[in-house]
């Protein structure tokens, strides 16, 4: 269900993302406190931008095609919870092939289906 997906997404983002951040911060900048007010501000800002519920905001994160921009690509998942589970289209292509399913949808196709 969409509710379970929203809970699992937040839980996995917090646990896996925070762990990766601490490991990377410790490796690259061992003299910087990874939980300072400034770094936490940027982490929260990025979290809010990455789950933008407006495609224009999602496209601001990186000047990439929607299939490679994780926020713009994953935005379709918020419109249609049965599609675009992964971060990018290449990752979904791999998992769709492994699992034998077809979950990839483009934003313009979703808009056509809903109108």
C-alpha positions, 0 to 999 in steps of 0.5 A, a space after each residue: 500500500 502507499 502508506 506502507 511504502 511511505 513509511 518504508 521509504 522514510 525509514 530506509 532513507 534515514 537509516 541507510 542514507 544517514 549511515 552512508 553520510 557518516 561514513 563518507 563524511 568521516 572518510 573525506 573530512 575527518 576534522 568536520 563534525 558531521 552533525 553540526 547545525 550547518 550540515 544538518 540544515 543541508 541534509 534536511 534541505 536536500 531531503 525536502 528537495 529530493 521528495 518534492 511534490 512538484 516536478 519543477 522543484 524536483 528538476 532543480 536538483 540536477 540538470 539531468 534528464 528525468 530518467 537519471 535525476 532521482 527526484 524527477 524520476 521518483 516523482 512519478 512514484 508519488 503520482 502512481 505508487 505502483 511505478 518507478 520504485 527505484 532512484 533512476 530508470 537504469 536501476 529500475 530496468 535492472 530490478 524489473 528484469 530480475 523480478 520479471 515485472 514492468 514498473 517503469 512509467 514516464 511522467 507524460 504517460 502518467 499524466 495522459 492516463 490520469 486526464 
